[in-house]
C-alpha cells in the first residue's frame, strides 16, 4: 500500500464512482497535501471542499468539511491550487487558511456574493478594480492587455511588468467571461444541463460533453452503448484535429507565415464542413449527450469524412516543413522556453497530435460497431467522475445527482493548469513576443471562467 | 515658397504636378456610378468578446481565412475601437464585461454600427437569466444587426456583414 492510500485509510467514504471519495480529517487533509501527488482540481459544494489528486495511475478524490468557513490551504504545497482557492472563496465562500484570498471570478458586479453558498452574501458596495502586485522600482512600467485585446480572441487580462522591453513579471486576471454556469446546471436533469457543459469551451465542446456524460453515467451506473462510445471517440479525435489546426493557424498568422496560416485554415474549414454534413453541427455541439449520442453518422457522411481526413494527412508533411524551417521557425525559435518546452516544440507537438489523431480517426471510422445510440438514464441518486482528453489537456467533471437531478457539479478545464504555466514562461521574455507566446499555449478562458 | 539666393532648388519629385482635369473626367465616365460606389467603400471591424464560449470566435476567425476572405469585400478586422466602423460583439454580455463593452463603444468614432453575432449576443442564449449575465448586447448599447446561431456559420456572419456594407453605402452620395 502506498503513502496516499495509507493516509486516507479508515476515513469515511462517499460512494463516488468509479473512485470512492474519502472525507478526511484536518490532519489527514494536511498530511495528504504534503505528499508528492499531482493536484488535478479543487472545488467545493455547500458543505465540503473537494480535491482531486492523481497518484500514479490511480485517481483520488478527497474532501474536508470547513471549520467555521475555513479549511487548510493546499497552495503552499501545490502552487496550482491558488486559482482554485480563490474560486472556492468567490463562489462558495469557503476560505483557505494560509492560502491566497484574493478575488478571481467575482469582480464586484454580481447582484450578490458567494452565489453557490447556502446563504449568498450582499453585493459589495463598490466594484473592485483588479489588483496586481505593486511595482516598487520606478524604472519599471506596467503594460495592461485586455479584456478587449487584439485579434479575435477570448476576453482575459494580462498585466506585464516591463524593464525596458523585457518582461519582469506577468500576471493574469480572469473571470471576465464568468456566466454562472454552475448555478444554471444545478437542479436540472443531466440531459438539459449537458447544453451548458457543451458551451463551457466552444473549441472543446465534445471533450467537455464527453467528460460530463461519463460523470453522469458513472453516477447513474449505466454505460453508453458500444456504437455511441465509438462515435464519441471519433468525434473527440475530429475536434482535437480541428482545434490544433486552429491554434497552429493563429500562431502562424502572428509569426508572419500567411502560407501556413492559410493551409491550416483551409483544412480546418473542410473538416468543419464535413462535420456539419456528418453530425449536423460544425462544432459538434450537443451531439454527445448523457447516455450516448444524439446523432448517428451515415455511410455517406463517413466516406466524406474519410476524404477530408485524407486531405489533412497529406497536409501534415507540408506544415511540418513550414513550421520546422524558414521564417516561421526563425520567428518561433527560443520563444517562451520553460519547463513545458518552447514555442516551436509546442507547435511540433500539436502537429504530431494532428497526425496521430487523423490516423486513429480513419482507422476508427472504418470499423464502427453497430447498435443503439443511447440508453435511458434512471432518475437515481449518485456521484460520479468523468474524464476526456481535449486538444489542450485533460478535462475532468465531477457531479452529484439527487433523484436524477444535478445537486452539485464541477467541470475542470485545462486552462487552470495552462495560465499559471504561461505566467512563469512569460517572465524574462520580450514584451513584443508576449502575444505569440500566449498563442503557442492556446490559453483557454471560458471553460475555467465557468 | 521663396528660397534664399544660392539655395539648391527643391527636388523634382516633391513638386507634385497638378492633376489633369481631362483624365479625371474620362476616368469618371469609364468607371460609372456603380463602380464608384463599389470602390469607395470599406468597413473596419473591431471584435468585442462579452463572455463568449469561443465558438463564435472560431467561426469569426474563419471569415478572415482564404476560403471566405472578407478583405475582398472591403471588410477588415482592426485592433482598436478607435479605428473601427463596426463593433462585432459575441457572448451573452457578462456583468464583468459590461464596462469593457461600454468603453469600446464610447471609443468608436461616429458613424458606427453594432453587430451582435450568436444566440448569446442576441438575447443571452442558453445563459439568459443567470445572475452573471445581462442577456445580450442590446442591454448595454444599441444594436443595428443581429446574426443568430449557436454559433452562426462563417457564411452567415459574412453575409450579415456584407448586408451592412450594402446598407451603409446606400446613404453615401456617389
Interface residues (C-beta under 8 A of the other chain):
Chain A: X107 X109 X110 X111 X112 X115 X147 X148 X150 X151 X152 X153 X154 X155 X175 X176 X177 X178 X179 X180 X181 X183 X184 X195 X196 X199 X200 X201 X202 X203 X205 X246 X249 X250 X261 X262 X265 X266 X268 X269 X272 X276 X282 X283 X285 X444 X445 X446 X447 X449
Chain B: X47 X48 X49 X50 X51 X52 X53 X54 X55 X56 X57 X58 X59 X60 X61 X62 X64 X65 X66 X67 X77 X79 X81 X91 X92 X94 X95 X96 X97 X98 X100 X101 X103 X104 X126 X127 X130 X131 X132 X133 X150 X151 X153 X154
